[in-house]
Amino acid sequence: MTNPDNAVSSTASLADLLVEDLPFDASSEAFLRNPYYFYEKIRTQSGPIHRTPSGSVLVLGYHEAASVLRDERFGHGAQKAGEATNYGVPASSFLLTDPPGHTIQRHRARHPFTARHVERLRPRIAAKVDSLVAGAARAGHTDVVADIARPLASEVMAELIGVPERLRPRFERNAQLLVRGMDPPGLIDAATRRAIARARFALAQDIAGLLGPDTGHTTGLPTVLTEAGPDRTSRAEAIATCAQLIAAGYETSVGLIGNGLHALLSHPRELEQLAATGPSGQAVEKAVEELLRIDPPIQVAPRSALVSADIGGVTIEPGTIVLVMLGAANRDPMVFPDPHRLDLARRPRHLAFGLGAHFCLGAALARLEATLALTAVIRHRPQALDKVVTYSAGRIARTVGSLRVSLQGPHALQAGANLRPMGKGAP
């Protein structure tokens, strides 16, 4: 079997490349706490399009970002897995390839993520949420990220991949390390890097094991990808695809839950508004869209110009790296009045999941997980225990690292009770 450590190595290399090309210090604590200040500063200086000294382009405006994401003149530069991308790293799976090759493989992988299939998962996800939140409520306090968001996301991904129950504790540990491996290597200490390498190998072995004879897992994603057909995926690509989907899908759900609750705690009137509804799942479902806008879990969508193209009147030469800054576009003041304020009355057409051919495959799943988790937590009237939250060290993914809250009985407080804002560090 090909060294499974290669399954996500291109992701780590790409993250390193993108961080180096940003026009601000993305390793600083100030950037981690509030990248939106830096986005706005660059947009004020350069407008919606900013060209870096190395020649790459940052897209900070909403309309310009939407145009690039929809335009097939911007892609990754590879037609199939294994080919070199325009970023200087190979495409280990279809996630870094362009149509039509991308479209064929995406079609094969899409089934577990369709709205119909995700809806079938609702009872199991709801049961897991209820169990996690009930345990936290009995304790009276919890770290929402560590105790609810991460166990929930790993359980759901394990279900989609087809991981048997006996391997799920190991899967959860390895999935968390896989996500940590998305950070630039310079931000990870040597011991953690070794642990990440071991986790990659073990996770790839577990995925490969699901492709063996007589596994009984006929509907898991690895099997779906490699089933017979003219466009079937090779075992190596199936392993790489599953690894990348685990990392991306896992962290998107964790980030949406953690970032979303942090934003609500930082805007107590909006939290009170949701609490006053019961809270209803329908109200939270609508609120999730504004939470995605104000602090999306994925901040950057890389592209490259496949041919000469125009963005907002700026000519982009073939081969130019284009970084679509999703977090900046979602706070474009030309589109969203008072963009740094959470406003649950908005019905934003945000770009948190991208657009076009590469629209996030797990969008429906992330929305459902966040809706169910936030509904259950808000029912227990959360109040922040820390004045400042910490963020994970990622630069492409933005995820609250720890969010400790106290929880009360669902009816312990009346709607409109004194819910404290988070204070410093709020997005």
N, C-alpha and C positions, 0 to 999 in steps of 0.2 A: 504493500500500500504506500502511496506517496506520503511523504512526511506530512502529517496532519497539521503541524505547526504552521504550514503555509496557508492554512485555511483563512486566516484573517491578517496575515502579515502585511498585505497591501493596504488594508485599512489603516493600520498603525503608521505606515510610511506616508500615506496620503495625509493623515492628520498632521504629521510632523511638517510636511511640505506646506500645508495651508497655514499653519500657525506662523511659520517663518515669514510668510508673505503679507501678513496683516500690518497695516500702518499704525499699530499701537501695540503696547506690551501686553500680549494676551496671557502672559504668565503672572501678571501682577495680581495682588489680592484685590485691588480696586476694580480691575476689570471683571474678576470673578463675581464680586458683589453686584456690580451694575454695568454690564457691557453697553447698555443703552445710552449712557452718557457719552461714551466714546463714539458710538455710531452717529449720534446726533452732532457731535463736534465735527466729525469728518464730513457729514452731509452739509453742515452749515458752511464749511470751507470750500467744498468741491461741488456741491449739488448732488443729484441722485446717482451720478457716475463718478467714480474716483479711480484714477490710474496710478498704480504704485511705481516706485523707481525701477523695479524689475520688469515692468511692462504689463503685469497682470491687472485685472480690472475688478473693482468691487462695485456691486450694484446695490444701492441703498434705497432707491425709490420704489414704491409699490408698483406703479404701472410698468416701470422698466423691468422690475424683477418678474412680474407676471408674464411680460412679453418674452423674456429669455427662457423661462420655464416651459412655455408653450411652443417655442420656435425650434424646429428640428435642425436648424442650422447650428444649434448649440448642443453639444453632446459630450461623450467621453472619449471618442476616438477609436473604440474597439467594437468589432462586430460580434465577437464570440469570446467566451472565457478562454484565457490563456494568451490572448493578444495583448500587445502593449497599448496602454491608454496614452492620451496626450499629457498626462501628469507625470509620466516617467515611471509608472508602476503598472504591473500586469493586472488585467481584469480577472480576478479569481472566480467570479460568477457573473450571472447576467445583470446584477445590480449596477455594474460599471460598464455595460455595453449599450450600444445604440440600436434603434430599430433598423431593419426588421428583425435582426437576431434577438434583440432584447424582447420584442413583442411576443415572439414564439415561446421563449422560455418563461416569460412572465405569465403567459396564459396557462402554462402547466402548473405554476406555483400558486396561482391565485385562488384555487378552490377553498382552501381552509380559511381564507381571509374575506370571502364574499359576505355581503350583508346577511344573506340567508343562513349561511353556515355559522356565522358569528352569533346570530340570534338563537340558534340551537344551543349555543354554549351558555346562554344567559342563566339558566337555572343553576348550573354548576359553578359559574363565576359568582353568582349571588350567594350561594351557600358558602363558598370560601370566604367571601367578604364578611358575611354575617359571623362566621366563626372567628375570624381574625379580630374584628371590631368588638365582638362580645368579650373576648378575652382581654382586650385592652381596656374596655370599659370597667370590667371587674377590678382591674388594677388601679383604675382611676387616672392613669396617665400612660402615654405611649410615645414612641418615636414613630411617626406616621410612615416615614420612608423605610426604616429598617424592619418595623414590626408588621406593616400592612402592605405598602406598595411593592416592596421587593419580593416577599413570599407570594403575593398574588400574581405578579407578573411572571415569575419563574414557573409557578404552577400552570398558568395558562399556556406558556410556551412549551412546557413539557407535554401538555395535552395535545398540542398541535403537532409536535414532532413525533409523538407516539412513544415517549419514554415510559417504560414500565414503572410501577409504583416503587419497587425496591431500589431503583436507581435515582429516584427523584431528589432525595437529599443531596447526593453528590452532584446531580445536575444543577441544583440551585447554587451550590458553592462555585461550580465551574462557570456558570453563566455570569455570575457577578464578576469573577476575575476576567472573563472574556471582555466584558464591557470596560473594565479598568484598562485592558490592553488597547483600547481605542485611543487612549491619551498618547501624546508624544512621548517617546521613550525617555527623553531627558527629564521628564516630570515624574518618573517612576523609579524608586530605589531598586537596587540590585536584587534584594531578596524577593521583592514583589514581582520583578520581571521573571525570576526563575519560577515562581508560583504560577504566573500567567502562562508561561510556556508549558508547564505540566498540565494546567487546566485545559489548554488548547488541545493537547495530545489526547487527554482522557475524554474530552467532549467529542472529538473527532472519532475516537474509537467507539464510543457509545452510539454515535450516529451511524457509523459503518456497521455496527452490530445489528441495527434495525433493518439492514439490507440483506442480512444473511438468510439462508433457507429456514423455513419453519419457525419464523419469529412470531407469527401470529399478528403482526402489525401491518395490515394490508391497507390502512387508510392514512397512516402517518405521512407527513410531508416527504421524507426521504423516499418512501416507496412510490408515492405519487409522481415524483420527479423522474424516477428511473424506470417506470413501467414501460413495457414495450410500446414502440411507436416510432415513426420516422424522425421525430424531433426529440426523442428521449434524451435525458440528461445522463452524462457519464457519472459513475460512482464518485469520482474525485470532485466533479463540479457540484454534485448533489450535496456532498459533505460541506464544501465551501459555502454553497448557497444557504444551507441550514445554519451554519455557524454565523454568517453575516446577518441572516434574518433574526436569529436569536439575539445577537448584540443590538441590532437596531430596534427590533420590536420590543425587547425587554426594556431598554433604556427609555424608549419613547413613552411607554406606559408609566414607568416609575417617575419620569420627569413630569409628565402631565399631572399625576396625582400630587406629588410633592410640591412642584411649582404652583399648581393651581390652588392648593390649600394655603400656601404661603401668601399668595396674592390676596386671597379672601381675608386672611388674618390681618393683612396690611391695610385692608379697606373694610373696617368693621360695619359700616352701614350696609355695604353690599352683602356681607355675611349675615347680618340681621335680616335682610330682605329674603335671603334663601331660607334661613331658619324659620321665618314666619310662615313659610309655605308648608311646613311639616317636618323636614323639607320634602317636596315632591320630586320624584325622579324626573318628571317632565321639566320642572323648573331648573334642576341641576343640569339636565341634558342641554338646555339652551345656554346656561351659564358657561358650560365647558367651552363653547366656541369663543367667548370673550377671554377666557383663561388661556386658550391656545394663542389668541392674538397677543396678549400682553406679555407673556413669558413662555414662548414655545420651547419644547424640549430639544429640538434640533435647530441650530442657529444658522448653519451655513449649508448651501447646496452647491457643490462645485460643478462647473461645466467648462468646456473649451469651445472656441469658435472653430467649427469644422470647415467653414468657408468664410470669406469676407462678409461681414454683416454690420448692421447699424443698430445701436441701442440709444434711444433718446437723442438722436442727432450725432452720436459719437461713433466713428468708424472703428470697428474691431477687426484686426487682421487675423487671418487663419492661424490656428495654433495658440492663440492667446488664451490664458487661463482666466476664466470668469467666475468670480465667487459671488453667488447670489446670497446676500445677507438677509435671511428670512426674518430674523429678529428686528432688524432695522426697517425692512419694508412694512412689517406689521405695525410699526409706530410712525409711519409717514404722516406728518401733520397735514399734508395736502389731501389725504384720504380719510384720516381718522381725527376728528376734532379732539383737542385735549388728549393726545395719544397716550400719555403716561398715566392716565387715570383709568382704573378699572370701572367700567360702566356696564352693568348687566342688562341695561335696556338696549344696548347695541345689538345688531345682528350682523356681525362683521364678516366680510368675505376675505378671511385671512389666508395667509400663504403657509401656515405652519406645516402642512402636509405636502407642500409643493403643488404643482399643476402639471398637466400634460402627460407624456408617456411615462414619466418617472414618479407620478403621484404615489404617495406612500401606500404600500400594499396593505399595511396593518392599520389604516386610519379608523375603520369601523370598529376594530377590536380595541384599540386604545381608547376610543370614545366610550365604548361600553364599560370597560374596566374603570375608567375615571368616573363615569356617572354613578355607577353602583358604589364605588368606594367612597366618593365624596358625599353622596347622599347618606350613607350609613354613619360616617364620621360626624357630619354636621348635626345629625340627629342627637348626638351626645354633647352638643354645645362646646366645641373645642376652644381652649384658650392657650395662648402661647406661653411656654415656660422659659424661653430664651429671648433676650432682646435682639440678638443678631443670629441669624442662621448661617450655616456654612454651606458651600457649594462644592460639588465634586470637581476634580482638577481638569475635567474635559473642556475642550474649546469648541468642538463641533456640536457635541451634546451639552446641554445646560441642565443640570439636575441638582436640586437641593440635596445635600449630602446627609443632613440630619434635621429633623423638624419635630422637636419635643413639644407635646401639648398635654394639657389636663383634659380629662373627659368626665362628664357628669351624666346622670340619668337623663333620658330623653325628655323628661318633663320637669327637670329640676329647676330650670329657669324659664321664665316667660320670654316670648319673642320680644326683642328690643332691650334685653338686659345688658348690663355693662360688659360688652365684649371689647377686650383691649386690642389696640393696633400693635403690629409687630415692632414698630419703631425703626431704627437704623437698619439698613441693608435690604429694605423692601424694594421689590422691582418696580 
